[in-house]
Every structure is written in C-alpha cells, then in structure tokens.
Amino acid sequence: MRATRLVTILLGLGLLAGAAMGTAVAQDSEGLTDILSDLLRGTEGDNPTAGPDQRVPFGREEMQLSFAPLVKETAPAVVNVYASKQARATRSPFEGDPFFEQFFGRQMKPRAQNSLGSGVIVEPSGIVVTNFHVIRGADEVKVALADGREFSSRVLLKDESLDLAILKIDTPEPFPVVPIGDSDALQIGDLVLAIGNPFGVGQTTTSGIVSGLARSHVGVTDFGFFIQTDAAINPGNSGGALINMAGQLVGINTSIYSRSGGSIGIGFAIPSNIVRVVAEAAARGSDFFERPYVGADFDQVTPQIAESLGMARPIGALVTSVATDSPSDKAGIKPGDVVLALNGMPIEHVDALSYRLATRSIGSTAEFEILSQGDERSVEVELIRAPEGANPVEVTVGGRSPFAGIKAAELSPRLAQRLGMPSNIKGVTIVDIAKGSPAAGVGLRPSDIVREINGEQIDTPEKLRQIAEAPARWWRFTVERDGKLLRQMLRY
C-alpha cells in the first residue's frame, strides 16, 4: 500500500514538472503534499505505533509557529529584583597621618553594594519568589516590573539551604502572576522557556529543553534535586522563571555550570513543587520553611554499601540513625535500612528523599518502601513537626568579648532544621549575629556550635553568656563548624 501511494506521489510530482500546471493540478499537489507529509511523519495508516506527538514539524505553517503568545502571557509576572546593602566602614589608608586625617578622616565612608537578579510573582497580592543568594544580607530589596513600575518589598521568608526567598510587595493593586505547575510531570526532552534579566540588559527569554531531572551535587546549595535545562541562563537570571508549554511555572532558575561565566547550555532550576510549599509557608506567616520530621538521619548509598547489602546498584537513602520514640522508630525503621521509594516515587539518592519529604504536609503520613536485612517492605511513617526541645529560649550575649552580639540557643531537632543542620547534633549553637558586632568581626557564623570557652565546657546558653560577659584579657575558645573543630586564641 505504501509503495502504491509513493508511486502516486512521484507521478503527481511529474505532473507538477510539466508545462501544463493549472489550478486543478495545484490543488492536487496540495493533496500530494499531505500524503508525503504523512509518510515523512510516520503516521501512514500501516504504521499504527506512530502517534500525532511523534513527528517533526512539516509545512510552512508549522515552521512559523512561535513562542510569542506564551511569552506575552507569562513575561509580565517575571520581575527584576534589586538588592542593596550598606558595606561596613573601612579603615582609611591615611589613618595616623595628622595632615591627611583632617581631610579624609580615620575611616572611609561605607559604600552601598548592589546585586541584581530576577523573580516571579506567584500571587496577585504581590508574593514574589526569588533566590536566597539574590537578597543575601540585603538592607533593601526593590522589585521592578516589566512595564517599568518599581516597588519596595520586604522579605517574608528565606531559606539558604533551598536557596529560596519569598518577598511581598505591599501595594493593594493586583499583579500579574504565573501559575505554579507540577514539576514532577516534567520529562526529559520537554520544551521550556527561561525568562529573566541576564547581565542587567533587560527582560530576556530563551528556549530549550529539559536536559535532566533530579540533579544533585552541582555545588550550588545543600539542595540536591535540580531540573537541568539547556535554555540559556546567565548571571542575572537567578530567581527567574522556567516555564512549560502550558504557561506554568515549573522551576526557579538558580545557577549555571560554566568556566567562563556565561551560558554553555548547562543550567539548573529549583522544581516548582518545592517552590509551592515554601510560598504557602510564607503566606501562612512563617518566617522559615518547616519540613516534616521523621526522626531519622540519612546518607548516600555508595557502591560499596550497595554491594554489601546485595543491591544491584547504589540507589536510595541509607538510614544512619533513628531517634528514640520518633515516627521512624515507631514505624520499625532501623539504622542500616535503605529507603527505596516514598509514596511510590523512587528515591534515586539521599537528596531526593529530602526533596520528597519537604513537599509533604506536616500531619500527614507517608509510605516508605525500605530494604531491611535483604527484604523489601512498606511502612507508614507519620510526618510531624520537629520537637522544640526542653530549653528553646534564645539568649543574647553582650559585653566586649569575641562573642558579643550573638544569639545562642540549645540545639533541638526544630532549631537544627531551621539552621540546616543534622537533627541528631547536640550542643549550644549560634542562631544569629548582629551586624558590626565583635562576634561578626572575629569570623563567627550562625550554626557554629560553641564547645568550649577559656577551658569551660559549654552545655547551656546561660553558661555561655555568663562566661562570655565576664572580663578577660585572653580568650581561648573552640567551635564546631560543619563537623570540624576550630580553635582560636585572641587577645581582646
């Protein structure tokens, strides 16, 4: 049958090459073109496996298709984000010179530092999603719309581990929005658009495909479940929108892999499903994103561990510890078990488990498929709010010691989650540090765990404050940072 149709086409094309080409022949040629189109597309009647979605563009009309209507619909909700912070005053190079000091002073005036990024309006009330690194340390954040309007905004919520921040434009007028789509519905090869403000040149749209899913260890943040795309993303695109062909937000563009600083076709976006729950948390009035607590810590399954457990390949999340009376403990999960799936979704690596858990609601339950002592089984785990601990009070340290200006508290699972730390760590940690304080000057950081000061072990926040506010000339202290002990000795 295909051969007969092909002969017909060839005969028809021969007629087209003849001298007599009338209107009727032209009409026949259109029909022949349709037949040839079917053959090239693979949709001929004797090829039942081919469908309308499995073909290449054919014909002038299809080659002239445009993303313009999609851009027109979504671009007004993609904004520029301008963050500024006042730099600390620095010592003047003329300090100590009696002549030049009278003109330039002993300190140089602080200068404003600015950063530029993008954002996406997801609620008509003015809720804007952007990256945490765009507004990090900012004293003022402004949002500029594509139509030229500019507004001040305030930060509702920020999460460094996810590299997400939620802003609010306090204006009663409604704003255009991009609806949040389902990032789990994405497939490798899907068409996407990236909209943002690269290099500050103005709003720019690029197109590409989804190149990969569930990417981890890209060296950007602790978050490890990125969408990879080859749509061009450059500095300034951070916080911008990754749009699917339905005009929905499926990701927040956050970083690129590049040795030159420009796009080489490897960009990463945070999936919209995590963006949705973070934005909902901010809308409820929370100042940090609270993840469900299961009372277990997890690690990567290495090839060596997989071999020792009889696994065909290294997938899943290895259970390293389980808290007593926690939801995991009550479900019968033990150290050494491997989580293979959550609610039917496969767990490729430990970061995927963190992502899947983060998108679930506190108070619900989740079905864990685990590998335990060579057998696979399913267990129901309750997802609860992380416990606050017996002493949730934060203390502020004053005085003139290296610790002056810090807020400290005893670690609990809830506080550890807030600071992006493992839930099983104990001790007294720094929660916050005042700008320009002595603690900031000596290099202390939030999440540092204070282990010892001047020979005294620190086991409560009150003890830390008592020792740190006592007069002393020399200060010897030890802090734990990212699992490493750092010791310092200062004369203060």
TADA-V335188 format. One record per residue. N is the residue number from 1. PHI is phi in radians with two decimals (none if undefined). PSI is psi in whole degrees, -180 to 180 (* if undefined). Layout:
n->[N & N]
phi->[PHI & PHI]
psi->[PSI & PSI]
//
This chain:
n->[1 & 2 & 3 & 4 & 5 & 6 & 7 & 8 & 9 & 10 & 11 & 12 & 13 & 14 & 15 & 16 & 17 & 18 & 19 & 20 & 21 & 22 & 23 & 24 & 25 & 26 & 27 & 28 & 29 & 30 & 31 & 32 & 33 & 34 & 35 & 36 & 37 & 38 & 39 & 40 & 41 & 42 & 43 & 44 & 45 & 46 & 47 & 48 & 49 & 50 & 51 & 52 & 53 & 54 & 55 & 56 & 57 & 58 & 59 & 60 & 61 & 62 & 63 & 64 & 65 & 66 & 67 & 68 & 69 & 70 & 71 & 72 & 73 & 74 & 75 & 76 & 77 & 78 & 79 & 80 & 81 & 82 & 83 & 84 & 85 & 86 & 87 & 88 & 89 & 90 & 91 & 92 & 93 & 94 & 95 & 96 & 97 & 98 & 99 & 100 & 101 & 102 & 103 & 104 & 105 & 106 & 107 & 108 & 109 & 110 & 111 & 112 & 113 & 114 & 115 & 116 & 117 & 118 & 119 & 120 & 121 & 122 & 123 & 124 & 125 & 126 & 127 & 128 & 129 & 130 & 131 & 132 & 133 & 134 & 135 & 136 & 137 & 138 & 139 & 140 & 141 & 142 & 143 & 144 & 145 & 146 & 147 & 148 & 149 & 150 & 151 & 152 & 153 & 154 & 155 & 156 & 157 & 158 & 159 & 160 & 161 & 162 & 163 & 164 & 165 & 166 & 167 & 168 & 169 & 170 & 171 & 172 & 173 & 174 & 175 & 176 & 177 & 178 & 179 & 180 & 181 & 182 & 183 & 184 & 185 & 186 & 187 & 188 & 189 & 190 & 191 & 192 & 193 & 194 & 195 & 196 & 197 & 198 & 199 & 200 & 201 & 202 & 203 & 204 & 205 & 206 & 207 & 208 & 209 & 210 & 211 & 212 & 213 & 214 & 215 & 216 & 217 & 218 & 219 & 220 & 221 & 222 & 223 & 224 & 225 & 226 & 227 & 228 & 229 & 230 & 231 & 232 & 233 & 234 & 235 & 236 & 237 & 238 & 239 & 240 & 241 & 242 & 243 & 244 & 245 & 246 & 247 & 248 & 249 & 250 & 251 & 252 & 253 & 254 & 255 & 256 & 257 & 258 & 259 & 260 & 261 & 262 & 263 & 264 & 265 & 266 & 267 & 268 & 269 & 270 & 271 & 272 & 273 & 274 & 275 & 276 & 277 & 278 & 279 & 280 & 281 & 282 & 283 & 284 & 285 & 286 & 287 & 288 & 289 & 290 & 291 & 292 & 293 & 294 & 295 & 296 & 297 & 298 & 299 & 300 & 301 & 302 & 303 & 304 & 305 & 306 & 307 & 308 & 309 & 310 & 311 & 312 & 313 & 314 & 315 & 316 & 317 & 318 & 319 & 320 & 321 & 322 & 323 & 324 & 325 & 326 & 327 & 328 & 329 & 330 & 331 & 332 & 333 & 334 & 335 & 336 & 337 & 338 & 339 & 340 & 341 & 342 & 343 & 344 & 345 & 346 & 347 & 348 & 349 & 350 & 351 & 352 & 353 & 354 & 355 & 356 & 357 & 358 & 359 & 360 & 361 & 362 & 363 & 364 & 365 & 366 & 367 & 368 & 369 & 370 & 371 & 372 & 373 & 374 & 375 & 376 & 377 & 378 & 379 & 380 & 381 & 382 & 383 & 384 & 385 & 386 & 387 & 388 & 389 & 390 & 391 & 392 & 393 & 394 & 395 & 396 & 397 & 398 & 399 & 400 & 401 & 402 & 403 & 404 & 405 & 406 & 407 & 408 & 409 & 410 & 411 & 412 & 413 & 414 & 415 & 416 & 417 & 418 & 419 & 420 & 421 & 422 & 423 & 424 & 425 & 426 & 427 & 428 & 429 & 430 & 431 & 432 & 433 & 434 & 435 & 436 & 437 & 438 & 439 & 440 & 441 & 442 & 443 & 444 & 445 & 446 & 447 & 448 & 449 & 450 & 451 & 452 & 453 & 454 & 455 & 456 & 457 & 458 & 459 & 460 & 461 & 462 & 463 & 464 & 465 & 466 & 467 & 468 & 469 & 470 & 471 & 472 & 473 & 474 & 475 & 476 & 477 & 478 & 479 & 480 & 481 & 482 & 483 & 484 & 485 & 486 & 487 & 488 & 489 & 490 & 491 & 492]
phi->[none & -1.07 & -1.10 & -1.07 & -1.13 & -1.15 & -1.08 & -1.03 & -1.11 & -1.08 & -1.09 & -1.08 & -1.11 & -1.11 & -1.11 & -1.11 & -1.36 & -1.25 & -1.32 & -1.52 & -2.22 & -1.71 & -1.11 & -1.09 & -1.12 & -1.04 & -1.16 & -1.11 & -1.13 & -1.12 & -1.13 & -1.12 & -1.08 & -1.10 & -1.10 & -1.10 & -1.05 & -1.06 & -1.12 & -1.19 & -1.36 & 1.38 & -1.88 & -1.10 & -0.97 & -1.56 & -2.17 & -1.22 & -1.37 & -1.43 & -2.17 & -1.17 & -1.51 & -1.94 & -2.78 & -1.83 & -1.04 & -2.51 & 1.66 & -1.07 & -1.08 & -1.26 & -1.22 & -1.70 & -1.09 & -2.41 & -1.47 & -0.95 & -1.06 & -1.18 & -1.14 & -1.05 & -1.34 & -1.81 & -1.02 & -1.04 & -1.61 & -1.69 & -2.11 & -1.64 & -2.05 & -1.94 & -2.00 & -2.32 & -2.49 & -1.53 & -1.25 & -1.19 & -1.14 & -1.94 & -1.22 & -1.26 & -1.17 & -1.71 & -1.08 & 1.69 & -1.61 & -1.08 & -1.36 & -1.31 & -1.07 & -1.21 & -1.71 & -1.88 & 1.35 & -1.58 & -2.31 & -1.47 & -1.11 & -1.16 & -1.99 & -1.31 & -1.94 & -2.07 & -2.32 & -2.20 & -2.65 & -2.21 & -2.75 & -2.34 & -1.43 & -2.00 & -2.36 & -1.04 & -1.30 & 1.80 & -1.43 & -2.07 & -1.81 & -2.57 & -1.53 & -1.08 & -1.20 & -1.26 & -1.95 & -0.97 & 1.17 & -1.31 & -1.59 & -2.54 & -2.22 & -2.03 & -2.12 & -2.03 & -1.45 & -1.13 & -1.50 & 1.74 & -1.23 & -2.27 & -2.35 & -1.37 & -2.47 & -2.17 & -1.52 & -1.48 & -2.71 & -2.50 & -2.37 & -1.17 & -1.14 & -1.63 & 1.02 & -2.21 & -2.46 & -2.00 & -1.91 & -2.31 & -1.55 & -1.54 & -2.42 & -1.21 & -1.21 & -1.32 & -2.07 & -1.18 & -2.31 & -1.93 & -1.14 & -1.46 & -1.67 & -1.70 & -1.22 & -1.23 & -1.44 & -1.16 & -2.25 & -1.08 & 1.86 & -1.13 & -1.30 & -2.49 & -2.07 & -1.96 & -2.13 & -3.00 & -2.23 & -1.20 & 1.00 & 1.27 & -1.38 & 2.13 & -1.05 & -2.34 & -2.06 & -2.22 & -2.10 & -3.07 & -2.24 & -1.33 & -1.60 & -2.93 & -2.27 & 1.00 & -1.28 & -2.27 & 0.96 & -1.66 & 1.28 & -1.80 & -2.43 & -1.20 & -1.14 & -2.38 & -2.56 & -1.56 & -1.55 & -1.74 & -2.43 & -1.75 & -1.10 & -1.06 & -2.19 & -2.33 & -0.93 & 1.84 & -1.33 & -0.96 & 1.57 & -1.36 & -1.70 & -1.88 & -1.96 & -1.57 & -1.32 & -1.66 & 1.32 & -1.92 & -1.35 & -1.99 & -2.97 & -1.91 & -1.11 & -2.28 & -2.86 & -2.32 & -1.77 & -2.77 & -1.71 & -1.84 & 1.69 & -1.88 & -1.26 & -2.11 & 1.57 & -2.21 & -2.11 & -2.28 & -2.32 & -1.41 & -1.05 & -1.18 & -1.14 & -1.37 & -1.06 & -1.06 & -1.23 & -1.20 & -1.12 & -1.16 & -1.10 & -1.13 & -1.14 & -1.40 & 1.75 & -1.36 & -1.66 & -2.60 & -1.46 & -1.70 & -1.61 & -1.08 & -1.92 & -2.02 & 1.34 & -2.51 & -1.95 & -2.29 & -2.49 & -1.24 & -1.54 & -1.45 & -0.99 & -1.17 & -1.14 & -1.04 & -1.13 & -1.19 & -1.63 & 1.31 & -1.53 & -1.23 & -2.65 & -1.39 & -2.25 & 1.62 & -2.20 & -1.45 & -1.37 & -1.77 & -2.73 & -2.34 & -1.30 & -1.10 & 1.13 & -1.44 & -0.98 & -1.16 & -1.10 & -1.19 & -1.44 & 1.55 & -1.38 & -2.12 & -0.99 & 1.77 & -1.25 & -2.16 & -1.47 & -1.74 & -2.73 & -2.30 & 0.91 & 1.45 & -1.59 & -1.12 & -1.79 & -1.28 & -2.73 & -1.12 & -1.16 & -1.15 & -1.15 & -1.03 & -1.14 & -1.08 & -1.15 & -1.12 & -1.51 & -1.64 & -1.55 & -1.15 & 1.76 & -1.61 & -2.12 & -2.30 & -1.65 & -1.70 & -1.72 & -2.16 & -1.82 & -2.27 & 0.93 & 1.54 & -1.98 & -1.66 & -2.63 & -1.94 & -2.34 & -1.67 & -2.07 & -1.36 & -1.78 & -2.03 & -1.34 & -1.07 & -1.11 & -1.47 & 1.56 & -1.36 & -2.34 & -1.46 & -1.26 & -1.72 & -2.01 & -1.88 & -1.71 & -1.90 & 1.47 & -2.18 & -1.45 & -1.09 & -1.75 & -1.11 & 1.80 & -1.69 & -1.90 & -2.24 & -2.67 & -1.37 & -1.16 & -2.35 & -0.97 & -1.19 & -1.19 & -1.05 & -1.12 & -1.09 & -1.61 & 1.26 & -1.98 & -1.03 & -1.29 & -1.65 & -1.40 & -2.03 & 2.37 & -1.88 & -2.05 & -1.45 & -1.58 & -2.70 & -2.35 & -1.21 & -1.12 & 1.31 & -1.42 & -0.98 & -1.10 & -1.16 & -1.21 & -1.57 & 1.64 & -1.19 & -2.33 & -1.01 & 1.48 & -1.15 & -1.76 & -1.45 & -1.70 & -2.74 & -2.35 & 0.86 & 1.46 & -1.76 & -1.25 & -1.75 & -2.12 & -2.44 & -1.09 & -1.12 & -1.16 & -1.05 & -1.12 & -1.07 & -1.26 & -1.22 & -1.60 & -1.33 & -1.19 & -2.79 & -1.65 & -1.92 & -2.21 & -2.04 & -2.57 & -2.24 & -2.16 & -1.81 & -2.34 & 0.94 & 1.46 & -2.00 & -1.57 & -2.04 & -1.97 & -2.34 & -2.36 & -2.29 & -1.71 & -2.29]
psi->[-43 & -40 & -41 & -44 & -38 & -39 & -42 & -42 & -46 & -41 & -42 & -43 & -33 & -39 & -37 & -30 & -13 & 171 & -34 & 101 & 97 & -173 & -40 & -42 & -41 & -40 & -39 & -37 & -34 & -41 & -41 & -37 & -39 & -41 & -45 & -38 & -44 & -42 & -45 & -33 & -16 & 25 & 19 & 150 & -29 & 15 & 76 & -15 & -20 & 143 & 176 & -19 & -8 & 78 & 169 & 157 & 139 & 136 & 155 & -39 & -45 & -33 & -19 & 10 & 150 & 152 & 0 & -46 & -37 & -42 & -43 & -34 & -36 & -31 & -35 & -21 & -1 & 126 & 165 & 140 & 121 & 118 & 135 & 147 & 151 & 120 & 155 & 147 & 139 & 159 & 134 & 141 & -13 & 8 & 133 & -15 & 111 & -26 & -54 & -25 & -32 & -20 & -40 & -12 & 179 & -16 & 147 & 145 & 142 & 146 & 146 & 137 & 131 & 148 & 152 & 135 & -164 & 171 & 171 & 128 & 123 & -7 & 140 & -22 & -5 & 28 & 122 & 134 & 134 & -175 & 148 & -40 & -16 & -35 & 12 & 126 & 14 & 142 & -25 & 136 & 125 & 150 & 127 & 127 & 165 & -24 & 6 & -13 & 145 & 137 & 149 & 154 & 164 & 154 & 119 & -40 & 143 & 141 & 107 & -36 & -31 & -12 & 44 & 146 & 144 & 125 & 160 & 124 & 116 & 75 & 135 & -20 & 147 & 152 & 154 & 149 & 161 & 120 & 144 & 125 & -175 & 105 & -22 & -16 & -9 & 147 & 151 & 126 & -12 & 142 & 139 & 159 & 142 & 124 & 130 & -162 & 74 & 134 & 14 & 17 & -13 & 167 & 131 & 140 & 132 & 156 & 157 & -160 & 167 & 116 & -23 & 161 & 156 & 39 & 136 & 169 & 47 & 2 & 26 & -61 & -178 & -21 & 137 & 49 & 63 & 152 & 129 & 136 & 154 & 6 & 133 & 122 & 132 & 170 & 131 & -22 & -15 & 129 & -6 & -180 & 139 & 117 & 137 & -180 & -4 & 5 & 27 & 150 & 119 & -5 & 158 & 115 & 131 & -27 & 168 & 158 & 117 & 143 & -13 & -14 & -13 & 172 & 133 & 18 & 16 & 95 & 160 & 143 & 146 & 129 & 147 & -24 & -34 & -32 & -41 & -49 & -31 & -42 & -37 & -38 & -42 & -39 & -28 & -6 & 5 & 140 & 0 & 155 & 119 & 120 & 152 & 147 & 130 & -8 & 32 & 151 & 149 & 158 & 170 & 145 & 110 & 164 & -36 & -43 & -42 & -42 & -41 & -26 & 2 & 24 & 146 & -32 & 159 & 92 & 167 & -173 & 124 & 129 & 119 & -28 & 152 & 125 & 141 & 136 & 15 & 168 & -39 & -40 & -43 & -27 & -7 & 15 & 136 & 154 & 136 & -17 & 159 & 126 & 119 & -28 & 155 & 118 & 40 & -7 & 126 & 143 & 103 & -36 & 176 & -33 & -32 & -36 & -43 & -42 & -48 & -41 & -40 & -27 & -1 & 156 & 141 & 134 & -12 & -179 & 157 & 144 & 115 & 128 & 118 & 154 & 115 & 114 & 42 & -7 & 141 & 135 & 163 & 139 & 150 & 127 & 128 & 136 & 109 & 173 & 138 & 135 & 146 & -18 & 173 & -25 & 81 & 4 & 136 & 139 & 148 & 132 & 128 & -154 & -157 & 21 & 171 & -12 & 1 & 130 & 1 & 155 & 131 & 153 & 160 & 134 & 136 & 166 & -37 & -45 & -39 & -40 & -42 & -36 & 2 & 36 & 158 & 143 & -14 & 3 & 138 & 157 & -172 & 123 & 157 & 122 & -39 & 157 & 129 & 140 & 137 & 7 & 163 & -37 & -41 & -34 & -30 & 0 & 11 & 152 & 153 & 145 & -8 & 135 & 119 & 115 & -35 & 141 & 122 & 44 & -3 & 129 & 135 & 113 & -10 & 154 & -35 & -39 & -38 & -47 & -41 & -45 & -41 & -26 & -5 & 145 & 138 & 151 & -41 & 142 & 120 & 124 & 158 & 129 & 151 & 127 & 119 & 39 & 1 & 143 & 128 & 125 & 136 & 152 & 122 & 145 & 124 & *]
//
